[in-house]
Amino acid sequence: MPENEEMLRAIQRMNKLLALVAVKGVAKKEAVLTLARAGYTQAEVASLLDMGVSAVHMIVTRHKEKLEAEKAKKPKKAANATSAATDGDGE
């Protein structure tokens, strides 16, 4: 069993190192979003980037709100395409 625990710790260290390399030189906001997209929890992101969990939560929440606002502004393409397809049938 101790060998498995050592292996697990080694893999966790490598995972942490790869995450840090992936966001090296990137602005904190983009680093937070990148790591969140990669599946890290907000607590893990905060630990990796030496930030507070509340700061990470705020960045993620504001990003989601921004995406929702952009989505709400876009016109529905599917509705326009459906009506155009039925208009051309001549019925």
N, C-alpha and C positions, 0 to 999 in steps of 0.2 A: 503493500500500500504506500509506503513512503516514496517509492519511485514515481507512482502516479501523481502524488501531490507535488513533487518536484517538477514533473513534466507539466502539470497544470499551471504552476507558478511561472515557469519559463514561457509557456504559451501566452499567459496573461501579460507578461512583460513585453513580449514581442508585439502583441496586439496593441498595447499602449504606445510603443515606439512607432509602429506603423501609422497609428492615428495621428500622432504628433507630426510625423514626416508629411502626412497628407495635407495638413493645414499650415505647414511652415511658411511664413511670409504672407499669409492671408490675413485680411482684417478680421478682428474678433467676431463681428457679426456674421460674416461669411463662413468662418470656421465653425461657429455654433451651428449654423444651418446645415453645413456639410456633414458634421458629425451626427446631427439629429437625423438626417436623411439616411445615414449609414446604419442607423439602428441603435445608437447610444442613447441611454436615458439622459434626462436633463441633469441628474446628479453626476453621472459619469462625465458628461461634457463639462460641467462646472469644475470637476476635479482635474480633468485633463488640461483645461485652459486657465486654471487658477482663478476662477471667477466664483461669484456667489450663485447659488441655484436660482435665486429670485431674478438675477440679471439674465440668466439663460432663459428662464421662463418668459420674461418680458420680451426678449428678442424673438423667441419662437411664436409667442402669442401675437405680437405685432405683425410678424410675417404672414401668419395665417389670416389675420384680419385684412391685410393688404391684398392677399390673393382672393379672398372672398369679395372684396370691394371691386377688384378688377373683373372678376367673374360676373358680378351683378351688372356691370356697365356694358359688357359685350352683348350684342344682339343675338338672338337665337337663330342660328343658321339652319338648323334642322326644320324649323317651322317654315321658313322661307323656301327651302328646297322642296318640301312636301307640297306646298301650295303651287309652286311653279310647275311641278310634275303633273298635278291634276288639272291645271289650267290648259296645258297643251293637249289634252286628250280630246277636247271638243265635245265633252258630255255636258 
